[in-house]
């Protein structure tokens, strides 16, 4: 599990207008964004095509109490094109109401600012080097 932690985030489901708040954001996600959104609402710190789509993804998980996977390309603020799979998993304290969402992403793009810290990318690179 340890190699995946840098790509995991936890999002609290809160009963106010913020709806979803970043509780914990993995180090690779922080490096990719260039800032740490911990403590911010999804509306303030979303990382995706647009705010409405972000709320729709998180809302789906809460309303359906079911996982959701987003796959796609989107342009970020600096103009780069991201290509990601993002897995949203519902968590519950009472097996009824979703009170937290675990998010895991896999990014198909190369990012120099995160490659050095990425255990997953280092493992993939080692496998490629071994096969060559």
C-alpha positions in Angstrom: 0.0 0.0 0.0 2.9 2.4 0.8 3.8 3.0 -2.9 0.2 4.3 -3.6 0.0 6.7 -0.7 1.4 9.7 -2.6 -1.5 9.5 -5.0 -4.3 9.1 -2.4 -6.5 11.9 -1.1 -9.2 11.9 1.5 -12.2 14.2 1.1 -14.7 14.8 4.0 -18.4 15.1 3.1 -19.6 18.0 5.2 -23.2 19.2 6.0 -22.8 22.8 4.8 -22.5 24.7 1.6 -18.9 23.5 1.1 -20.2 19.9 0.7 -16.7 18.4 0.2 -13.4 19.4 1.9 -9.9 18.0 1.4 -8.8 16.3 4.6 -5.5 14.9 3.3 -3.8 15.2 -0.1 -1.1 12.9 -1.3 2.4 14.3 -1.9 2.3 13.6 -5.7 -1.1 15.3 -6.0 0.3 18.4 -4.2 3.4 18.4 -6.4 1.3 18.1 -9.6 -1.0 21.0 -8.5 1.9 23.1 -7.2 0.0 23.8 -3.9 -1.6 21.9 -1.1 -5.5 22.2 -1.0 -5.8 20.5 2.4 -8.6 22.2 4.4 -10.1 23.8 1.3 -13.4 22.9 -0.2 -13.6 21.1 -3.6 -15.1 24.4 -5.0 -11.9 26.2 -4.0 -9.3 23.5 -4.8 -10.7 21.2 -7.5 -8.3 19.9 -10.1 -10.1 19.0 -13.2 -11.9 20.3 -16.3 -14.4 22.4 -14.2 -16.0 22.9 -10.8 -19.4 21.6 -11.8 -18.0 18.3 -13.1 -15.9 17.9 -9.9 -19.1 18.4 -7.8 -21.0 16.0 -10.0 -18.3 13.2 -9.5 -18.2 13.6 -5.7 -22.0 13.9 -5.6 -22.5 10.7 -7.5 -20.4 8.8 -5.0 -22.4 10.2 -2.0 -25.8 9.8 -3.6 -25.3 6.3 -5.0 -23.0 5.1 -2.2 -20.9 3.5 -5.0 -17.5 4.0 -6.6 -17.0 6.1 -9.6 -14.1 6.2 -12.1 -13.3 9.3 -14.2 -11.1 8.8 -17.2 -10.1 11.6 -19.5 -8.0 14.5 -20.6 -8.4 18.1 -19.4 -6.4 21.3 -19.6 -5.1 22.7 -16.3 -4.3 26.4 -15.4 -0.8 26.3 -16.8 -2.0 25.0 -20.2 -0.7 21.5 -19.7 -3.0 18.6 -20.8 -3.6 16.0 -18.1 -4.7 12.5 -18.9 -5.9 10.7 -15.8 -7.9 7.9 -14.4 -9.4 9.0 -11.1 -11.1 6.5 -8.8 -13.5 7.8 -6.2 -14.4 5.3 -3.4 -17.1 5.9 -0.8 -16.3 5.5 2.9 -18.8 5.3 5.7 -18.6 5.2 9.5 -22.1 3.6 9.8 -22.4 1.6 6.5 -25.3 3.9 5.5 -24.1 7.5 4.9 -21.0 8.3 3.0 -19.0 10.7 5.1 -15.6 10.5 3.3 -14.3 9.8 -0.2 -11.0 8.2 -0.9 -9.6 9.4 -4.2 -6.8 7.6 -6.1 -5.4 8.9 -9.4 -3.2 7.5 -12.1 -1.7 10.1 -14.4 -0.6 9.0 -17.9 1.3 12.2 -18.5 5.0 12.8 -17.6 5.6 15.5 -15.0 9.2 16.4 -14.2 8.2 18.0 -10.9 6.7 14.7 -9.6 8.8 12.0 -11.2 11.6 12.1 -8.7 9.2 11.6 -5.8 7.0 9.0 -7.5 7.5 5.5 -6.3 5.0 4.2 -8.9 6.9 6.0 -11.8 10.3 4.8 -10.4 9.0 1.2 -10.4 7.6 1.5 -13.9 10.9 3.0 -15.1 12.9 0.2 -13.5 10.8 -2.5 -15.2 11.3 -0.7 -18.6 15.0 -0.6 -18.0 15.2 -4.3 -17.0 13.4 -5.3 -20.2 15.7 -3.2 -22.4 
